Amino acid sequence: MTDHSNSHMIGLGTLLIILTVFVVMTLTLGLLLRLLKDADGL
């Protein structure tokens, strides 16, 4: 019983980590694109 819930929690944690990394990467890419556009404007 405990082993099953443990593996489930690990899967949940991995999913959360992947989601966090995805969000951070998207935000970073957005900021970089914005900076590049501003640089082109100058």
Protein Blocks (a to p, Z undefined) as FASTA:
>chain_A
ZZmmmmmmmmmmmmmmmmmmmmmmmmmmmmmmmmmmmmmmZZ
